[in-house]
Amino acid sequence: MNGILTWDDLNKFEIEDLDRVHGVNNSYANLRLFGHSENDVLVTLYRDRHSWCPYCQKIWLWLEFKKIPYRVKKINMFCYGQKESWFLEKVRSGKLPAIEFKGKVITESDDIIAFLENEFGALGSFITSSHLIKIRELEREIFRSWCNWLCRESFNFIDNSFRKKRFKESISKLDEILSSSKSGFVDPSVSNTGDIEPGVGDIIFIPYMERMNASLIYYKGFNLRSNYRHVDNWLTLFEGTSAYRGTQGDFHTHSHDLPPQMGGCYKESNEQQITFSKLIDTGEGLGNYELNQNYESKYYATIALKRVIKHKDNLLKVNPYNKESFDESLRSALSHMITGEVLIPKKLSGISLRYLKNRISVPRDMPIISARLLRQSLNKIESLSNINEIDKIPFRHRYDQDPINFTSSYK
C-alpha cells in the first residue's frame, strides 16, 4: 500500500446493507415487521436513543423474541440530552420505556409486559405467574446487592468484603436455579420454529445481569462469568440469539454509561481491577467474557468502517481536539483496521482518536465485535503519538454524548 487510504479508497470496502425491518435485530431500526405488513403494526415502542436503558432493553427483547411487529421512536435520556418536548406532552414524567397501543400509552416495564401478554400471549410464562414470584424477588435481591457493592463507597476493607459477600450469596442463588435447568434458561419458551428460547423469567434478568458482568469486572476486578459457570452458560445461550445480540452493550459502554445513571460507581483497586479496566479502556476488550461467540473479523471490521463513513462529517465536526489533523489520523486508524498496516500520519493527533474511542457506544453505533476492532485500531495509532494528553469521560452526566449533532443522520 502506498499510503494512508483516502475516503474514496475506504468507500470501496463494501458490505451488504442490513435489512433493518425484516432482518436480524438491530439498534438502527425504526420499524420491525417479522413478515407482517406495516398495516399490521399496533405497537409503538418509545425507547432511549443510545440503547443504555435496561428497562427499555427488557421490552425491546420481549417484542423481538415474541416477534410482535412494532415501530420504534427514540427518546433522549436526561443524563445525555434534553428530553423531547413532544414526548413529555405524551408522557409527562418522561419515563422510559413507554409503548403506545391503539392510542393508549403504557409506562413501567412490568406493566407494559403484562399489557402485551394480555394482547399477544405469554413468552414462556406470564409475568404475573405464581411460580415467577420468587424469581422476580431474587432479581430485585441481586439488583440491590449489586448496587450496594458498586454504587456505595465502602468505609473500609471489612465493609467492602461484607458487600461483596452479600452479592455473591445472591448471585449464587441464580446459579443454583440455572444448574437444575435442562434448557439452561430460567423460564424457557418455544419459538414458532420449535427452538428453545428465553422466556419472560429470563428477560427480566438479562438487562441488569449484562450490566453487572461489565461493571463488576471494570470497577471491582470481579469476573462474574468465571466464578459462576451456569450464569456463564446462560449468558452464552442469550448471546447465541440474534434477538439478544442486537440489544447487547459492551463492557466499555456500560462501564462509562452507568455512573450518571446509578449515581456513581466505586472502584476497588486491586491487580485484576487495574488489568481488566485497562484492557477495556484501551479497546482490547475481554474476549469471551464479553461475548462468547465465534466471529469473522473482516466482516465486523467492514461494518465498523461503514458506520464511521456514514457519520464521518459529524465525527470530524464535533471532535474538540486538533481538527486539522484528526481527518488523517482517523483514516490511518481505519486503514489499519482494514489492512493491518500501520502508517503514521504526518500530523498525528492521538487525543482526537482517544476522544472518538471513548465515545463509541454499543449497540447504538455498531455491534460489540465491530466496536472492539475499531477501538483497537484507534488505540494502535493513538499509541504512536509522543504527546500523552488526557481526555476525561464525564462521570456525573454524559452530555458529551448529546445526540443533537447526529439526530438528522443517526439511523
N, C-alpha and C positions, 0 to 999 in steps of 0.2 A: 504494500500500500504506500502511496506517495506522500500522504499526509493525513491530517485530521479530516474526517469526512465532512462535506458540506451538507446543508439541509437538503439540497436536491439529492445528494448521494444517499442520505439516510432515508429519504422518502421512498427509495427503490426497494427497501426491505419490506415487502408486503405480507399481509396476513389476512385471511378471510374475515370479513366483518361478522361480529357476533349477532345472531338473531335475538335481539333483546326481548322481543314479545313472545316468541314461541320456543326459543332455545333454552339453554340452561339458566338457572337463576343468576342474576347479576344486579349490581348496585345501580346501574345506569337506567334501568327500565322505568318508564312511566306508565306502562301497560303490560299486563301479563294475561295470556288467554288460555294456555293449555288445550289448544284445539278448539276452543269455543269461538264464537263470533263476538265482535265488540258490542253488539246489541244485547248479549247475554250478561254483560258486566253489571252487577248490582252493588259491588263493594268498592269504596274508595278508601285507601289506607293513607293516613297522614303520618309520616314518619320523619325522623330528623335527617337533614341533608347530608350529614357526614357519616351516617351509619354508626354513630357512637352509642346510641341509647339502647341499653339491654332490654327494656320493655318493648321498644319498637321491634327489636330483633325477634322477640317472642311471637308477636303477631305475624310478622313477615314470614317466619318459619312455619307457623301453623297454616297459613294460606298456601305456601309453596308445597308442603307435604300433602295437604288436603287437595291441592290443585283446584282451588277456587279462583276463577278469573277475577282480576281486580285492577283498579287504577292506582297509581301512586302519585301523591303530591308531597313534595319535600319542604320541610319547615326548618328554620334555624333553631338551635338550642340557645338559651340565654348566655351560656358560657363562651360561645364563639361568635355571636352576632345578634342583631336586632330581630326579634320575633316579628313575622309578617303581620301587618295590621289587619289584613283580610281574614287571617286565621284567628286572630284574637276576637274578631267580631263573631266568628263561628263558635269558637271555644274560648270563653272569657278567661279561663285560668291559664290558657296557653299550654295545657298539659299535652304531652305526647306519650304514647301514641293515641290516635283517635281514628275511628272509622265512621264513614257515612254510608247508610243503607236506606235506600228509598227516602232520602231526605232526613232520616233520623241520625243524629250524631251520638256516638257512644264513646266514653273515655274509660280509663283504668283497664289495664291489660287483662286481668282475670275476668272482669265484666264483659270485655269485648269477646273473649274466647267463649264464655258462656252464651252470649248472644249468637255468635256464629254457629256454635253447636246446635242451638235451637233451630237455626235456619238450614244448616247443611249437614248435620250429623256430627258424631264424635270422631276424633283422631285417636284411635285406641280407646281409652276410657273417656267418660265425660269428666270435665274438670271438677265437678261437684261430687263425683263418686265417693262413697264412704271409704273404699279401700285406698283412696288417694289422700285422705285427710292427713295421715301420719307422714306421707311423703312430702306433702306441702309444708307441714310443720317442720320437717327435717330441713327442707330447703331454706326456710327462714332461720333456723338454728345455725346452719352452716354460714349463711349470709352474715348473721350477727357476729359470729366468732371471727370471721374473716375481717369484717370492719373493725372489730375491737383490736385485732392484732395489727392490721395495716394502717388504719386511719387515726389511731390514737397513740400519742407519744408515750412510750414506756418510761416509768420512773427510774427503773434500774434493771439489772440483769434478771433478777428473780421475777419481777413483774412481767418482763418480756417473755420469759420462759413459761410463765403461767398462761399468758395469752396464746402462745404457740401451742401449748398442751391442749387448751380448750378447742382450738381449731382442729388439731389432729384427731381429737376424740370425736368431733362432729363429722369430719370427712371420712373417718373410719367406718361410721355407720352406713354411709352411702356405698363405700367399697364393699362392705359385707352384703348389702342388698344386691348389688350387681354380681357378686360372686355366686349367688344362687340362681341367677337368671340364665336360662338356656339360650336366650336370644342375645344376651349382653345388654339389653335395654331395661330400663325401669318399668316401662309400660308399652310394650311393643304393639305396633299396629301393622296391618297388612294392606299393601298398596293394591291398586287396581290390577297390577300385573302379577300379584302374588308374592311380591318381595316383602321381607320383614323390615320395617322401618320404625323410627322412634315415634312414640305416641305423646299425648299431651303431658304425661308424667315426666317424660324426658325433656320436652320443650320448655317446661317451667324451670328446669335446672340449668340448661346449657348456656344461656347468656352470661350468667354470673360465674359459672364454672370456667368458661373461656377467659373471663377477666381475672379470675383467681389464678389460673395457670400462668398468665402473663405477669401479673403484678407481684405475686409472691416470689417468683424466680428473679425478678428485676430488683425489688426493694428488700427482700429478705434472703435471697440466695436459696430459697426452698423450692425444690423440684417436685412438684405435685405428681407428675407422671411417673417418675422413677420410684416414688415412695408408695404409690397405690396402683397396682397393676390392673385391677378391674376398672378403676376410673380411667386409666390409660387406654384400656381396650374399648371402653365406652366412647371416649373421645375419638379414637381411631375409627370406630364404626360411624360416628357422625361425619368425620372427615371423608369417609368413603362415599358420601352422598353429595351430588352437585347442589342440591337444595340448600344444604348447610354451608358448603364452601362459598357460595355466593354471598353469604352474610358474614363470613368469618373475618375478624380483625386479626392483626399480627401483634407480636409482643411489643414492638416499638410503638405502634399506635396506641394500644391500651395503656402502656406504662406512662405515657405522657398525656393521654386524654382523661385519665381517671382523677388526677389530683384536683382539678377545678370542679369536677362533678361530685367528688366524695368529700370535699373539704380538706384535702391533704392526704399524702401518703408518706410514711416514715420509713427511712432506710435502717436496716440492721447491718452495720458494717462488719462483714466477715469475708474470708477469702473467696468463697463461692459467689457471694453477692457482688463483689468487685469484678470478678471474672465474667459472670453472666451479664451484668449490666453493661460492661464494656463491649461484649460481643453483640449485644442488642443495639447499643448506640452507634457503633461503627457500621452496622449493617450486616455483619457476618451472620447474625441470626443463630438460632439454636437447633437447627435441623429438625429431626423428627419429634423433638419435644414441642415444637411449634406447629408442625403439620406433618403427620405420619403418612405420607403418600409419595409414591414414585412420580417423577415428572421429567419432562424433556426440556432442558434449559433453553435451547434455541427458540422454541415456541414461546415460552414465557418471556424471554428477553425481547422478542419482537412485539409482544403485547405491550410491554413497558415502553418500548420505543414509540409505538403508535400513540399511546396515551400522552407521552411528553410532546410529541409533534403536534397533536391536536390542540394542546394548551400552550404551545411554545410562546406565542406573543404575550400572553398574560403572565407566564412564568418569568419572562425577561423583564416585564414591566414592574411587577410587584417586588422583585428581589431587591432589598435595600443596599446591597453591597456591590461595589465595583462593577457597575452596569456595563461599562465599556469593555470589560474583559470576561464577563460572565458568559456571553454567547459562545466564544471559542472554548472556554473551559468546559461548558456543558457539552458541546459537540465532541470534545476529547473524551469525556466520560461515556457518552453514548457510543462512540466509535470503539472504545474498549469493551463495552458490554456486548456489542455485536460481533466484533472481530477478534477480541482478545489482545489486540496490540495496545501498547502503552506509548502514547505520543504526547509530548509535553507542549502545551500551548506557549506561544511567545510571551503572552502576559497571562500568567496563571492566577486565578482568584480562588484560592482554597475556601475562603469564608463564604463566598456565594454558593459554592457547591454544598457546603455544610448546611447552609440555610435551607436549601432545597431538600437535602437528605433528611433533615429534621422535620419536614412538613409533609412528607409522603404519608398518606393516610389510607389504610386498608380496612374495608374493601372499597371505600369511596373512590379511590383513584385507579386501583388495579388489584389483581389477585396477590396473595401472600408471596408466591414464588417470584412473580414479576417485580414486586417491591424489593424483595431481598436482593435480586440480581442488580437492580438499578442502584440500590444503596451501596452495594459492594463496589460497583464501578465508580460511583461518585466519591466514595471513600478512598479508592485507589488513586485517583487523580488528585484529590484534595491532599492526600498524604505527601505528594511530591512538592507541595508548597513549603518554603522555609519560614513562612510567617504563620505562627500558630495563634490565630485570633479566636476569640470565643463568641459563639452565638448561643445565647441563653434561650431555652424554651420556657415561656411563661408558666408559672405554677398555679396562680390564683384564678387565671382566666386563660382562654385561648383565642383572644381577639386577633392574634396573628393568623388565625385560620378563618377569619371572616370571609365568607364566600362572595362578598359583594363584587369583587373584581372578576369573578368567574361565572356568575349565575347565567349570563347570556349564552355561554358555551358549555356550561357544566352539565353535560349529558353524556 
